Amino acid sequence: MKSKRRKEDVLNEFRRSELITSARRVFGAHGFANATMEAIAREADVAKGTVYLYYDSKRAIYEAAWRASMEELEALVKARVESAGSLQAAIAAFVEARVQFFFARQDFFRMYVEEIGARVGAPKGRRTLCGTMIDRQTRIMEKLVAAAVARGEIRPVDPAATALAVFDMTRGLVARHLLAQQPNDAARDVAFLTDLIWTGLKPARRKPTS
């Protein structure tokens, strides 16, 4: 029989979740360099010492917020694409899931973009938790593309390069919507992007022989 969770454990889990949500808002609004533990404490409506009880540094709470959000996104994307019956449907599910997730968590999207920028300027070969989790999500699409190439469902493309292209285009779509002064039709743009990607991947039609 499962033992009941202690009240203290439930409270600690709730407090960590609240702190992570507050940290995500602060990092999203100010970036890592300008965010402070004081600002996170104010956002969470707790004393700064309370934050340090759970996370001993700004880097620690940043990585906790990053990990929690990326794990949530990864689980959502995997569930959507695994229920798709074809690569075309999987691409649509992949793009739609990421767009919906980032629209709902715009503070995390700003963290995500900042982290991508930091990776570009980082020393070659340096690995971080954040970078590893980005690569894990890239591989979801990479494996789908590789399997579709092997089945002859799409033309022979580089799976890794294709996965990165899908990521970049999806990120660009989210950024354009968030920067737009007027609301755009997200569903229409997701359908357009999916069709654009699929058009570039599907095998060329064979000309009928005379």
Phi, psi and omega in degrees: 000135181292134177284146180289143177290139179291149179301323180296321180294318179297317180295318179296319178296318178296316181296318178297318180297318178296318180293320179296317178298317179294319179297319180299319178296317182291314179295323178294324182280325190241350185080163184296314186299321185265351178285151179226158176295327177298317180295322178295318178298318179297317180297324181274354181059046176226169175286151180302325179299330179295321178299317182290340175295331184256327182223122189277357180201165177297321179298321182295316181285331175297312182293327177293318178294319179296312182299315182298317181290318181292324178293322177296316180295317181298317179296319179297312182297314181299317180297320182291312186287330181290339179268358179280145184267350181211168179297320180301316178292324179293320177297316179299316180294320180297310181296313183297318181298316181291320179297313180297319180297312183289327176298320182283339182230066185295330177297319178291326178300321178294323174298318182298313180295320179296321180293320176300316179298321179294324179293325180297321183269359183283154177303141182298134178090351180286131182248139177228165176302315182298315180296320180297320181288327174296315180298323179299319180287325176300321183292338176301310180289323180301317180294321178298316181294316180300318180294321180292324176296314181298326179280348184079016181288329178228169179291160184288099179245166176283114184301319182294314180296322179294316179299317179296321179296318178297318177300312183297318181293322179294317178298320178297322179296315179297314181300319181297319179293319182289332180272345184295140178284333180240147181297139177251164177277098184297317181299319179296317182290325176296317179297319179296314181296318178299316180295321179298315179296314182295322179300324179284344184257327187293150181298146177292145178290137178280135178287135179297137178281142182277000000 
